[in-house]
Amino acid sequence: TRSLRLVSDWMLGELGADEIVLCTHPENVRSQAVAERAGYVRDGVVERYAEFKDGTTLAYRFVRR
């Protein structure tokens, strides 16, 4: 969580990014919790993100601005 928060702060501050988007497997609740603790907000679902090992292509989308 700390590393994600630090890198995100750097990208938004020093690099001037408008937003950062993270996507997680729907069942990966630990990654989702890390994203939320680092200041990301879940804002939707990506229907065809990428094919995960289990064949799933749906992903949860998190954004930090």
N, C-alpha and C positions, 0 to 999 in steps of 0.2 A: 504494500500500500504506500509506504513512504517513498519508494523509488518511483512509482507511477505518479505520485503527487509532485515530486520534484521535477521529473522530466516534463510533465504537463505544464507546471508553472513556468518552466524555462521556455517551452515552445510557445505558450501564450504571451509571455512577457518579452523575453529577449528576441525571439524569432518573429513575433508579431502575428502568429497564427490567429485566425478568427475563431476557429473551433477545432476540436479534436474528436474524432469518432472512433469508438471501439465497438467491436462485434464479438459476441460470445455464443457458444453453443447453448441452446435453451436449457439443457440440464446441468450446465456448469455453474452452479449457484455460488461456488467459492469465487470464481472470477467476477461474477456479477457483484458480489459483496465488496470485493477489492475496488472495483470501478466506482461503486457508490461511496465508499469511504474516502476515495480520492477526489470526490466532488463531481463525479459524472452522474447524469440523470438518464434513466431509460426513456427513450422517446419513440420507440417503435420496433418493428420487426422488418428484417430484410428477407424477402422470400427466397431469393437465389443468391446467397452470399458466396459460398464456396462449398465444396463437398468435404464434410468432415469424415473421419474414419468410419463412422457408423452409417454413412450414406446420407445423413441429414444435410440439407442445403439451407434450411431456415436458420436465421440467427437473430438474437436480440441485439438491438442497437442502443449504444450509450453515447451521450454527447456531453462535452464540457466546453463552455464558452468563457 
